[in-house]
Every structure is written in structure tokens, then in C-alpha cells.
Amino acid sequence: MVEAWYMDESQEDQRAPHRQRPNRAVSLEQLRRLGVVYRRLDADNYETDPCLKEIRRAENYSWMDIVTIHKDKLPNYEEKIKTFYEEHLHLDDEIRYILEGSGYFDVRDEDDKWIRISMEKGDMITLPAGIYHRFTLDENNYVKAMRLFVGEPVWTAYNRPADDFPARKQYMKFLAEEAH
């Protein structure tokens, strides 16, 4: 089951948990209010999983691929890890399903504080278009993930600041509505 918490301010290794002391846990409901959707699926049977098939149909996730992030599997590994950890947003939702391994998605809350979401095998997350976020491996240094898209994949990340994009403005409107 996914676990999330507010991050400390440490600049140490990005792969460390970075929990505040005392730990400030973040609930699935808090994530939902940020537009983050979490699901738990059967990663051992992803190729035939009827739940995944139904999610793909219902959400119109027509395109998918699988990426392995490990120094021996990903070309330009060091460069990619740095790029993934740059704070950015996308103009479309980002959907990731962890098939093996583990890592962290960090998202900004409504007060611009970092929340770390620990993802492991079986976890699926949808980050809404316009949310500032980043990704890093954890100390295991390995993840195999399915990437899902509506239509053709768009890989463009817009590093912060990117507040003038319509997706960001729409996301900020969503946050304001959730606050009421």
C-alpha cells in the first residue's frame, strides 16, 4: 500500500526517504484533494489483469510502454535521473504503474510544500496535468514501470516556472475549488 509524507528540507541524497521528524504522514484523501489518483493492482499479472484492462478502457489509455530505470538498462542513466528529478509539470496527466522495484514521486501541495509518495510493485499513480512534481529512484536504484497515455505519448516536461500554461492555470483552479 502506498505511503506518503511531507519531506524534510535536507539536500542529502535524493534517494533517501527525507521524512520530517516527527513524520508528517499524508493520507490518500489528502492526495486526492491534490488531484493525485492512486490505485493498487496485481503487477504479477499485468498482461492479463482485467482491472488494468478496465482502467485503460474507462480512462481511454490507448498507448502504453514499459521502461526500466537502472544504470545497466537505461541509456544516459545519470542524465535521465537528473532530468526526472527536476521540478516540472506536464500538459497531460502522468500515469505510472510500478511493475517491479520502487521509487518516489514528489508533488507540491497547495502551500507549495513537497510531499513524497513511496511507490512500489503494484502501485499505480495518476498525476494531474499542471501539478509540479518530480521522480527519483529510492535506495534500491531500480524500477520497472508502465507508462500510460491517452492518445500518442507526449514526453515534454516544462521545468518550473511554468505557471502560464493553460494546464497549470486549470490545475490551480481545481485546487481553489477543492479548498472550498
Secondary structure, 3 states (H helix, E strand, C coil): CCEEEEECCCCCCCCCCCECCCCCEECHHHHHHCCCEEEECCHHHCCCCHHHHHHHHHHCCCEEEEEEECCCCCCCHHHHHHHHCCCEECCCCEEEEEEEEEEEEEEECCCCCEEEEEEECCEEEEECCCCCEEEEECCCCCEEEEEEECCCCCCCCEECCCCCCHHHHHHHHHHHHHHC
